[in-house]
């Protein structure tokens, strides 16, 4: 009987001690939370950095979940050095004004870096943009993607007449290109790019990927160059 009482007292004592420790821990945690809140209020400039860090981590997770199959370009749909060790992916639309502006930025990057490969992911989001996107991939099948791509971005808008002029400037075999533009491989490429863009949370064009970093909208030469260098240095 005496042993039973002692055991009961011991259990009660442990419970009380556990409660006291829990309360103390909660108090310390609460104090730490209040101190953290006060620190952030005193240093509000940290909040955008924290938000950016959270966004970057989310993007890295989404890229990881997407796997690596998407990194393989549609055959021929590449600017710069096809074998380059540094790669920039651009999701682009020929009727996007910011994409047109960014085209000059990409040209400058390619001219400055002979080891840069720019993989174009055709993502037609504007009405009617699927037509020039299909023709661009058809041009890629003839090894004339870059010529057509640049010629079409010199036009505005990318309508039927502009496509014909760009195709002529690039020297396309139009009979073959017209047929290839409706090919299953072209259709599947556009579908894959659209699904990937949605999975990654893209809201418009242009959108960029280099390494595990995602950039939204027109960036300019310097920002794109810095992003490419940063991701290349991490390898």
Secondary structure, DSSP 8 states (H G I E B T S, - for coil): -HHHHHHHHHHHHHHHHHHHHHHHHHHHHHHHHHHHHHHHHHTTHHHHHHHHHHHHHHHHHHHHHH-SGGGS--TT-EEE-TT-SEEEEEEE-TT-HHHHHHHHHHHHHHHH-TTEEEEEEE---STTHHHHHHHHHHHHHTT-HHHHHHHHHTSSS--HHHHHHHHHHHT--HHHHHHHTTSHHHHHHHHHHHHHHHHTT--SS-EEEETTEEEES---HHHHHHHHHHHHHT-
